[in-house]
Amino acid sequence: MKNIQMVDLHSQYLKIKKEIDEKWEQVLESCAFINGPMVKQFQSDLESYLGVKHVIPCGNGTDALQVALMSLNLQPGDEVITTTFTFIATAEVVALLGLTPVLVDVEADTFNIDTKAIEKAITPKTKAIVPVHLFGQCANMEQILAIAKKYNLYVIEDACQAIGATYTFSDGTTKKAGTIGTIGCTSFFPSKNLGCYGDGGAIFTNDDAIAYQLRGIVNHGMFKRYYHDMVGVNSRLDSLQAAVLDVKLKYLDEYAQNRNKAAAFYNQAFADVQQIITPKVHNNSTHVFHQYTLRVKGVDREKLIALMAEKHVPVMIYYPVPLHLQKAYKSERYQHGDFPVSEQLCKEVVSLPMHTELDEEQLKYITKNFLEAVRLSSL
Ligand SMILES: *Cc1c(COP(=O)(O)O)cnc(C)c1O
């Protein structure tokens, strides 16, 4: 049996090695490492795939979120509502820009932002909502857009974990994750669903004026060469990364299918086990399973993890601490117990190996040993 990893990038690379190596050689020969034709090609291919007017490539997903916020002319002290159960980058950029992150709880079954909690958190200072499509399925965008419209707020989607997921509105229209709100952000970190071989990210929008701002901000606030109209950043996707991404984009839907097959295998294996709650897929969104995250109840989770390690099956906790209890983000505003769902999830979640190359032998081995470990660690 192949070694089991959380993410197996090497096996995936071997399948596309010829295409990747050829494209890399092309870039090396051209020496157009920055803003070369490969970046333009990928940008335009991604625009077609997503059905969005503008893709602005940038250095990483965190930059994408930061630049998105910078493009909206927000003022220090303006409030941005997001979830407390996410990767830190979502709130980090809000705080860095002198804006106030206002955290809210999530829904227990989807791990996504609780739309009822959003409306309660709105104040006259609220300017934007940042829903995170956590683990690969979209937040309830129909309700989020309705709230945003009612209170005149921007919506910035953190689609770093959900590229390729499709959201269906009640009128039947469908949109890709990241193209639904005012602006969408994604990451091409190697382990992400569309990952490159280094750092990378992109920003999406259908708004021409915002796209113009975004393109200037990622390039030192420069809208005309050497004329700097605002304080910007330097955030670029390089040509070698664009080459990898342009190859992998063709396989993105197939990759999502492989992930869904593995998730279905896990779901079935754990269906009748009382201590395991398998992830729910929301009716209106497809799931691209960036992570397969389940919950365990009545189990000593530390012991469970140790037992899995003995069997050489890596498992991870995404995430062990909600943002409102992180040292850097603690404030008088928040206390233990403020967001009970997220706090409970942090104690219960376990993410199993999830990638495009899991085979049946590995899945059988993982599920057999996980069931055994749950039994042995039951309280
Ligand atoms: C990965 C990730 C980011 C940050 O992306 P980087 O490319 O690592 O900067 C932001 N938000 C979420 C939800 C992520 O998973």
The ligand as an SDF file (V2000), in Angstrom:
LIG
                    3D

 15 15  0  0  0  0  0  0  0  0999 V2000
   -5.2940   28.9650    2.9190 C   0  0  0  0  0  0  0  0  0  0  0  0
   -6.2910   29.9220    3.3930 C   0  0  0  0  0  0  0  0  0  0  0  0
   -6.0460   31.3010    3.3810 C   0  0  0  0  0  0  0  0  0  0  0  0
   -4.7010   31.9020    3.0560 C   0  0  0  0  0  0  0  0  0  0  0  0
   -4.1230   31.4970    1.8840 O   0  0  0  0  0  0  0  0  0  0  0  0
   -2.5090   31.6270    1.7290 P   0  0  0  0  0  0  0  0  0  0  0  0
   -2.2970   31.3950    0.2790 O   0  0  0  0  0  0  0  0  0  0  0  0
   -1.9250   30.5670    2.5880 O   0  0  0  0  0  0  0  0  0  0  0  0
   -2.1340   32.9870    2.1520 O   0  0  0  0  0  0  0  0  0  0  0  0
   -7.0650   32.1440    3.7700 C   0  0  0  0  0  0  0  0  0  0  0  0
   -8.2530   31.6760    4.1610 N   0  0  0  0  0  0  0  0  0  0  0  0
   -8.5310   30.3520    4.2110 C   0  0  0  0  0  0  0  0  0  0  0  0
   -9.8780   29.9060    4.6440 C   0  0  0  0  0  0  0  0  0  0  0  0
   -7.5510   29.4410    3.8310 C   0  0  0  0  0  0  0  0  0  0  0  0
   -7.8170   28.1310    3.9060 O   0  0  0  0  0  0  0  0  0  0  0  0
  1  2  1  0
  2  3  1  0
  2 14  2  0
  3  4  1  0
  3 10  2  0
  4  5  1  0
  5  6  1  0
  6  7  2  0
  6  8  1  0
  6  9  1  0
 10 11  1  0
 11 12  2  0
 12 13  1  0
 12 14  1  0
 14 15  1  0
M  END
$$$$
